[in-house]
Amino acid sequence: MSALHVHGMTTFDTVARAQTATISDAGIELAPHGRATIDNRGDRKVERVEQATAPKAVIGRVDEILKAHWQQYSPDGLAVENPVAADRHVRRVLGRLDIVEDTLGKSDHGEPNPAVPVNVGNRLRANLARHGQSVCREKAPQCGSCPLISFCKTGRSTVAETAGSAAVVDLFGGAGAMGLGFEEAGFHIAVAVEIERHAAQTYRLNHPGVPVLEASVENVSAKSLREWLPGLDTPMAVIAGPPCQGYSAAGARTIGDRRNLLFRHVSRLAREFGARTVLIENVPGVRRVNGVTYTERITASLRRAGYSTWKQPATLRASDFGVPQNRQRLFFVGVSPGVALPEVPLPTHVPPGDASSDRSLPQTVSLVERLKDLPSLGSGEGAERLQLSDGCVVLNSTAMQHSPEVVSKIKAIPQGGGPISYRRLDSDVARTLVAGHRALPVHPSEDRAITVREAARIQGFPDSYFFCGPRASQPLQVANAVPPPLARAVAKEMRASLEAAGHKGCWREW
Ligand code: SF4
């Protein structure tokens, strides 16, 4: 038995399975070996805590997700009218997350809960109460739409088996862009694996009900994933966008970069799972890195795993699919015996100013059109949750703070000009968005870098997609993503092949 400290140094005799904890207005302190503070308003403190023990990090993740989740609806938090009743919800959620023992039924519900006293009153407590009231209900928890499921053994063990569903295993899932495209095509993301903490949080928040394992794909096997997620059956597809920095024109492009061979783990896991199809997405630079042709290596790896592939990967351009960006991506598709190779997706749109494309198609909306209803901001203005005068809310809309010297330099940069870290966007179609030095390109008409929201619009994300983590992480999450409309186009063709082969599945309709 260990003591659970709540609100300052007050001690309550209750069992804390995971660790000793202190909950106060300043955050949560967990102290199994000495004292460490989880205060999610200071990212450095979270980092420090994570170096100590993994379980401590769970509360940090839970707090971050609930804050972002409820902020969209209630930015000031929940007014707890009946703290005793609210604390029952808090204790239930913490119990199901295995952070404190859930002793519901063993105590007097009319008494304050010793694990969550009435005078704590912090943001996390309010958000936990709200979560317990509306999602993690006592009788019918909504695990299939819960953003906390990654941390919840209870939830993972109760989600429906994926057998018969159009299940997808998403490796190197990033912020969830490829998963979003596949969901929009009717697939069901059964599980995702992503090692970068903030990207994993973004995935969890925007894909509630999808368990996201924070781990290196290199260390994951089908067996270990099935142990983590009981009920995971043969997936319809294993999809992956392995890190591209080793191949990317914006990177060092060295042959010995270990990341260049991560695709082998995608083939390995597809084989271990017996997945019906597999998809690997990457940058055009994968064709040749200092004399080594990686396209052939990726194709050979898929074939060795038992999949038939296209002779060459499909090269798709985002602006042909309604995205105002000339980003190109390569798609390697493998199909198991009995499934025909899908068609290469045909363009759905005509890029602005492109006279050679099919004129019967709708035109891709120009970049300035995509941005025109977003607020005009100066350097350093805006907010992560920006409320406009008409009541609309714009997420991730904080403009980077530039010094007066940098602003005057930016003023002189014409559209399409400037160094890579301060390149001003063209008004019709952007070049491939990159987050140079973690900053995004310059706005086509305003003298500042574009916001994460503006970059997300240019990439084809919906406006409701919230990017978690500090400002240094968000641009990377957006810039590293495959545009969701591109992923959706490929996913639709893969679905058509699977359906033609008799794999009916249980497709989601949007
Ligand atoms: S996954 Fe289910 S049991 Fe776990 S916190 Fe969410 S709703 Fe509650």
Boltz pocket constraint, residues with backbone or C-beta under 6 A from the ligand:
constraints:
  - pocket:
      binder: B
      contacts: [[A, 93], [A, 96], [A, 97], [A, 135], [A, 136], [A, 137], [A, 141], [A, 142], [A, 143], [A, 144], [A, 146], [A, 147], [A, 148], [A, 149], [A, 152], [A, 154], [A, 155], [A, 156]]
      max_distance: 6.0
